[in-house]
């Protein structure tokens, strides 16, 4: 787990994503022509790794794919007064049929 955690906002700037992993569109969702988005609350530790993510706005056919992708994302270490900190940040994963 991470050291004390702060929420992004104010003096705590949103860290920049440096490794993006696209979600794998579930076949069941594609067949059903489901598109939409999943909102996740993520815990990003001072090393920039996503250590936890939980769904806060769900789309049942898409939730697991969103979680699987976001847990692989990497960010620049979040900073507060120049020192790395752990943060909680909301992210949105969008699924759109092409």
N, C-alpha and C positions, 0 to 999 in steps of 0.2 A: 504494500500500500504506500501511499504518498504521505509526505509531511503535511502540516496544516494546509488546508485548501482554501483558496479565495475564489470569488466569482469575477469573471471578466467584466470590466466596466470601470469608469472613472480613471484612476491612475494605472489600472491593470489593463494593458492593451491586449487585444485578441492576438494570439500567436499566429504566425504565418505557416500554412501547410507546406511542407517540403517533400512529402511523399503522399501521393494520392493513389488510392486503389479504387477503381470503379466497381460498383456492386454488380454481381452476376444476376441478371434478370431471371427470376424463377420461371421455369417452363410453364408451370401451372398458371402463373399470372399472365404470361404472354398468351397462352391459349385462351384464357378468359378475357383477353384484351383489357387487362387492368393496368392503369397508370395512376400516378399520384406521387405523394411524398410521405416520408417518414421523418419525424423530428426526434432527435436524440439529445439527451443530456450526457455530455462526455466529461470524464475526469482525465485531464492531461497533466502528467507529472512533470516535475522540473527538468526531466531529461527529454521532454518533448514527446514521449510515448503516450498513446491512449491506453490507460490502465483499466478503464471501465466505461461502459456506455449502457444507457437504459432508454427504452422507448418512452417518449412522453406524448407523442401524437402518432397513433398507430394506423397502419393499413395492413391488416392481418396477413395477406399474401406476400407482402413486401418486407415485413419487419426483420426477419432473420437475415435476409440478403443485405439489408442496410447495416445491421449490427456487424455482420461478418466483414464488410468492407471497412467501416469506420474503425474497427479495432486494429486495422493494419495501417491506418494513417499515422504519419509522424509530423510533428510541428517543430518550429524553432522553439527552444526553451522559453516558456513564458517568463517575463521579467517584471520585477517591482523594484524601483530604485537601483537598477542594474544587477540585481541578484535574481537567480532563477527561483521560481516559485511554482507550486502546483495550482491549477485552476480548474474550475467547472465552467463549461461552455456549451451552449446549445448549437447543434449543427442540423442542417436539413439535407436529406438525400432524396434526390428527385429521380423518379422512374418515368420515362416517356417512351411510348412505342414509336418506332421509326416508320 
